[in-house]
Amino acid sequence: MLERLGTEGGRPDLAGGMTTRIESSPTIGIETTEWDEHLASKSSNFRSQTRRWERRLKREQELRFRLASDPERLGEDMDTFLRLHHER
């Protein structure tokens, strides 16, 4: 089940299912595209927890980040997201 999946310019058929309900998706306003700047705007507790989880993931898993910003790759990116979600 995909919940809160945006439909603006998206692909509602990615999961091979059907739409049962449409509602607004929650959004988070981010003032910067730089991760360190974003973290700097958060509380000390948030920064500490975020960095702790990041260190743990780097130590225990193969952690990589890639910004999914190319509309032409949306289908491939969603396939990857769904595969990783299913594998967890």
Backbone as a printed PyTorch tensor [residue, N CA C, xyz], in Angstrom:
tensor([[[  0.8460,  -1.1730,   0.0000],
         [  0.0000,   0.0000,   0.0000],
         [  0.8900,   1.2350,   0.0000]],

        [[  0.6760,   2.1090,  -0.9370],
         [  1.4070,   3.3730,  -0.9790],
         [  0.5070,   4.4330,  -0.3860]],

        [[  0.9460,   4.9880,   0.7090],
         [  0.1680,   6.0290,   1.3520],
         [  0.8470,   7.3670,   1.1480]],

        [[  0.0680,   8.3790,   0.9250],
         [  0.5360,   9.7540,   0.7990],
         [  1.5280,   9.9240,  -0.3510]],

        [[  1.3210,   9.2010,  -1.4250],
         [  2.1590,   9.3170,  -2.6080],
         [  1.6280,  10.4550,  -3.4570]],

        [[  2.4540,  11.4590,  -3.7020],
         [  2.0330,  12.5970,  -4.5030],
         [  1.6430,  12.1830,  -5.9110]],

        [[  0.6390,  12.8270,  -6.4770],
         [  0.1930,  12.4830,  -7.8210],
         [  0.5290,  13.5700,  -8.8250]],

        [[  0.9560,  14.7370,  -8.3720],
         [  1.2700,  15.8180,  -9.2940],
         [  2.4520,  15.4190, -10.1500]],

        [[  2.1930,  15.1800, -11.4330],
         [  3.2650,  14.8070, -12.3460],
         [  3.8190,  13.4220, -12.0860]],

        [[  3.1890,  12.6730, -11.1960],
         [  3.6990,  11.3620, -10.8310],
         [  3.1050,  10.2590, -11.6710]],

        [[  3.3040,   9.0460, -11.2370],
         [  2.8300,   7.8770, -11.9640],
         [  1.9850,   7.0470, -11.0190]],

        [[  0.6750,   7.2250, -11.0330],
         [ -0.1740,   6.4710, -10.1130],
         [ -0.1800,   4.9700, -10.3780]],

        [[  0.3090,   4.5270, -11.5280],
         [  0.2960,   3.1070, -11.8660],
         [  1.5650,   2.3730, -11.4270]],

        [[  2.4800,   3.0440, -10.7400],
         [  3.7770,   2.4290, -10.4290],
         [  3.6630,   1.1440,  -9.6230]],

        [[  2.7390,   1.0900,  -8.7140],
         [  2.6370,  -0.0870,  -7.8530],
         [  1.7270,  -1.1540,  -8.4400]],

        [[  1.1190,  -0.8710,  -9.5880],
         [  0.2490,  -1.8550, -10.2100],
         [ -1.0530,  -2.0560,  -9.4720]],

        [[ -1.4640,  -1.0750,  -8.7130],
         [ -2.6830,  -1.2070,  -7.9250],
         [ -3.7640,  -0.2780,  -8.4100]],

        [[ -4.6590,   0.0700,  -7.5040],
         [ -5.7430,   0.9750,  -7.8480],
         [ -5.8600,   2.0460,  -6.7760]],

        [[ -6.4050,   3.1780,  -7.1600],
         [ -6.5970,   4.2760,  -6.2250],
         [ -7.8770,   4.0440,  -5.4510]],

        [[ -7.7820,   4.0530,  -4.1320],
         [ -8.9730,   3.8920,  -3.2910],
         [ -9.3610,   5.1900,  -2.6090]],

        [[ -8.3920,   6.0740,  -2.4490],
         [ -8.6650,   7.3500,  -1.7990],
         [ -7.5710,   8.3230,  -2.1760]],

        [[ -7.9350,   9.5780,  -2.3510],
         [ -6.9680,  10.6310,  -2.6320],
         [ -7.0930,  11.6750,  -1.5350]],

        [[ -5.9600,  12.0420,  -0.9620],
         [ -5.9380,  13.0870,   0.0560],
         [ -4.6500,  13.8780,  -0.0850]],

        [[ -4.5970,  15.0100,   0.5380],
         [ -3.3970,  15.8460,   0.4620],
         [ -2.2280,  15.1570,   1.1280]],

        [[ -1.0520,  15.3680,   0.5770],
         [  0.1680,  14.8240,   1.1600],
         [  0.7950,  15.8490,   2.0840]],

        [[  1.3050,  15.3960,   3.2330],
         [  2.0100,  16.3300,   4.1120],
         [  3.3170,  16.7540,   3.4480]],

        [[  3.7190,  17.9600,   3.6810],
         [  4.9720,  18.4490,   3.1190],
         [  5.8160,  19.0710,   4.2190]],

        [[  7.0870,  19.1070,   3.9720],
         [  8.0360,  19.7440,   4.8810],
         [  8.7660,  20.8050,   4.0720]],

        [[  8.6850,  22.0450,   4.5120],
         [  9.4120,  23.1070,   3.8370],
         [ 10.8810,  23.0650,   4.2020]],

        [[ 11.7250,  22.9740,   3.2130],
         [ 13.1730,  22.9670,   3.4460],
         [ 13.7300,  24.2050,   2.7640]],

        [[ 14.4220,  25.0120,   3.5240],
         [ 14.8920,  26.3020,   3.0410],
         [ 16.1710,  26.2400,   2.2220]],

        [[ 16.8430,  25.1010,   2.2270],
         [ 18.1300,  24.9990,   1.5530],
         [ 18.2570,  23.6530,   0.8570]],

        [[ 19.1480,  23.5550,  -0.1000],
         [ 19.4220,  22.2770,  -0.7460],
         [ 20.6680,  21.6230,  -0.1550]],

        [[ 21.2910,  22.2820,   0.7910],
         [ 22.4980,  21.7500,   1.4330],
         [ 22.1320,  21.0330,   2.7290]],

        [[ 22.5170,  19.7690,   2.8490],
         [ 22.1670,  18.9600,   4.0030],
         [ 22.7010,  19.5610,   5.3060]],

        [[ 23.9570,  19.9980,   5.3250],
         [ 24.5210,  20.5570,   6.5550],
         [ 23.7970,  21.8340,   6.9780]],

        [[ 23.4050,  22.6510,   6.0130],
         [ 22.6270,  23.8560,   6.3340],
         [ 21.2720,  23.4770,   6.9090]],

        [[ 20.6570,  22.4750,   6.3330],
         [ 19.3550,  22.0160,   6.8350],
         [ 19.4960,  21.5320,   8.2760]],

        [[ 20.5070,  20.6970,   8.5370],
         [ 20.7180,  20.2100,   9.8990],
         [ 20.9820,  21.3570,  10.8700]],

        [[ 21.7210,  22.3550,  10.4160],
         [ 22.0420,  23.4950,  11.2860],
         [ 20.7820,  24.2350,  11.7300]],

        [[ 19.7200,  24.1410,  10.9390],
         [ 18.4850,  24.8420,  11.2870],
         [ 17.6310,  24.0460,  12.2750]],

        [[ 18.0460,  22.8340,  12.6140],
         [ 17.2790,  21.9630,  13.5040],
         [ 17.8390,  21.9970,  14.9200]],

        [[ 17.1140,  21.3960,  15.8350],
         [ 17.5310,  21.3760,  17.2380],
         [ 18.7760,  20.5190,  17.4260]],

        [[ 19.4600,  20.7390,  18.5160],
         [ 20.6470,  19.9670,  18.8430],
         [ 20.3020,  18.4790,  18.9530]],

        [[ 19.1760,  18.1740,  19.5480],
         [ 18.7450,  16.7870,  19.7030],
         [ 18.5050,  16.1350,  18.3360]],

        [[ 17.8310,  16.8400,  17.4390],
         [ 17.5740,  16.3120,  16.0940],
         [ 18.8890,  16.0560,  15.3720]],

        [[ 19.8130,  17.0230,  15.4290],
         [ 21.1130,  16.8540,  14.7590],
         [ 21.8640,  15.6570,  15.3200]],

        [[ 21.8570,  15.5170,  16.6430],
         [ 22.5640,  14.4190,  17.2890],
         [ 21.9920,  13.0680,  16.8680]],

        [[ 20.6770,  12.9410,  16.8920],
         [ 20.0540,  11.6760,  16.5060],
         [ 20.2850,  11.3670,  15.0290]],

        [[ 20.1590,  12.3810,  14.1980],
         [ 20.3480,  12.1890,  12.7560],
         [ 21.7660,  11.7240,  12.4610]],

        [[ 22.7310,  12.3870,  13.0500],
         [ 24.1280,  12.0050,  12.7990],
         [ 24.4470,  10.6320,  13.3690]],

        [[ 23.8420,  10.2800,  14.5100],
         [ 24.0580,   8.9600,  15.0960],
         [ 23.5380,   7.8700,  14.1510]],

        [[ 22.3230,   8.0610,  13.6130],
         [ 21.7650,   7.0780,  12.6880],
         [ 22.5700,   7.0090,  11.3940]],

        [[ 23.0470,   8.1410,  10.9240],
         [ 23.8510,   8.1640,   9.7090],
         [ 25.1610,   7.3920,   9.9190]],

        [[ 25.8220,   7.6220,  11.0530],
         [ 27.0670,   6.8950,  11.3540],
         [ 26.8020,   5.3950,  11.4420]],

        [[ 25.7030,   5.0380,  12.0830],
         [ 25.3630,   3.6190,  12.2280],
         [ 25.1150,   2.9750,  10.8690]],

        [[ 24.3680,   3.6540,  10.0090],
         [ 24.1040,   3.1160,   8.6740],
         [ 25.3800,   2.9830,   7.8570]],

        [[ 26.2710,   3.9680,   7.9600],
         [ 27.5420,   3.8920,   7.2380],
         [ 28.3860,   2.7260,   7.7460]],

        [[ 28.3500,   2.4930,   9.0480],
         [ 29.1480,   1.4390,   9.6570],
         [ 28.5750,   0.0470,   9.3360]],

        [[ 27.2460,  -0.0900,   9.3790],
         [ 26.6240,  -1.4080,   9.2680],
         [ 26.0810,  -1.7450,   7.8790]],

        [[ 25.8820,  -0.7560,   7.0510],
         [ 25.2770,  -0.9790,   5.7350],
         [ 26.0510,  -0.1960,   4.6730]],

        [[ 25.6750,  -0.3780,   3.4400],
         [ 26.2580,   0.3970,   2.3530],
         [ 25.3630,   1.6190,   2.1350]],

        [[ 25.6690,   2.7120,   2.7930],
         [ 24.8430,   3.9120,   2.7460],
         [ 25.2820,   4.8130,   1.5990]],

        [[ 24.3100,   5.1580,   0.7360],
         [ 24.5500,   6.0950,  -0.3580],
         [ 23.3320,   6.9910,  -0.4850]],

        [[ 23.5670,   8.2350,  -0.8990],
         [ 22.4830,   9.1760,  -1.1510],
         [ 22.5210,   9.5960,  -2.6090]],

        [[ 21.3510,   9.7190,  -3.2050],
         [ 21.2360,  10.2590,  -4.5590],
         [ 19.9260,  11.0190,  -4.6290]],

        [[ 19.9970,  12.2480,  -5.0810],
         [ 18.8030,  13.0780,  -5.2160],
         [ 18.0180,  12.6400,  -6.4430]],

        [[ 16.7610,  12.2960,  -6.2590],
         [ 15.8900,  11.8820,  -7.3660],
         [ 15.1940,  13.1220,  -7.9090]],

        [[ 15.8390,  13.7980,  -8.8430],
         [ 15.3070,  15.0670,  -9.3440],
         [ 15.0070,  15.0660, -10.8430]],

        [[ 15.2750,  13.9680, -11.5250],
         [ 15.0710,  13.8930, -12.9670],
         [ 13.7240,  13.2280, -13.2620]],

        [[ 12.7470,  13.9800, -13.7930],
         [ 11.4270,  13.4040, -14.0780],
         [ 11.4890,  12.1980, -15.0180]],

        [[ 12.5030,  12.1460, -15.8820],
         [ 12.6360,  11.0250, -16.8100],
         [ 12.9790,   9.7260, -16.0820]],

        [[ 13.5440,   9.8410, -14.8690],
         [ 13.9450,   8.6530, -14.1010],
         [ 12.9550,   8.3050, -13.0010]],

        [[ 11.8250,   8.9950, -12.9520],
         [ 10.8710,   8.7870, -11.8700],
         [ 10.4410,   7.3260, -11.7590]],

        [[ 10.1180,   6.7060, -12.8760],
         [  9.6970,   5.3040, -12.8500],
         [ 10.7640,   4.3950, -12.2780]],

        [[ 11.9880,   4.5570, -12.7420],
         [ 13.1090,   3.7510, -12.2460],
         [ 13.3680,   4.0210, -10.7640]],

        [[ 13.3140,   5.3020, -10.3730],
         [ 13.5330,   5.6500,  -8.9670],
         [ 12.4550,   5.0490,  -8.0670]],

        [[ 11.1980,   5.0940,  -8.5130],
         [ 10.1220,   4.5170,  -7.7150],
         [ 10.2470,   2.9970,  -7.6410]],

        [[ 10.6630,   2.3620,  -8.7300],
         [ 10.8920,   0.9160,  -8.7030],
         [ 11.9510,   0.5690,  -7.6600]],

        [[ 13.0250,   1.3380,  -7.6380],
         [ 14.0930,   1.1120,  -6.6590],
         [ 13.5730,   1.3290,  -5.2480]],

        [[ 12.8370,   2.4150,  -5.0380],
         [ 12.2700,   2.7070,  -3.7220],
         [ 11.3780,   1.5590,  -3.2490]],

        [[ 10.4840,   1.1010,  -4.1180],
         [  9.5660,   0.0290,  -3.7440],
         [ 10.3050,  -1.2750,  -3.4750]],

        [[ 11.3370,  -1.5770,  -4.2700],
         [ 12.1260,  -2.7950,  -4.0520],
         [ 12.8260,  -2.7420,  -2.6960]],

        [[ 13.4690,  -1.6010,  -2.3930],
         [ 14.1680,  -1.4640,  -1.1150],
         [ 13.1940,  -1.5100,   0.0530]],

        [[ 12.0300,  -0.8950,  -0.1110],
         [ 11.0190,  -0.9240,   0.9480],
         [ 10.5630,  -2.3600,   1.1940]],

        [[ 10.3350,  -3.1000,   0.1210],
         [  9.8950,  -4.4840,   0.2490],
         [ 10.9850,  -5.3490,   0.9130]],

        [[ 12.2420,  -5.1140,   0.5700],
         [ 13.3480,  -5.9040,   1.1110],
         [ 13.5760,  -5.6580,   2.5980]],

        [[ 13.1910,  -4.4870,   3.0840],
         [ 13.4570,  -4.2230,   4.4990],
         [ 12.5530,  -5.0360,   5.3720]]])
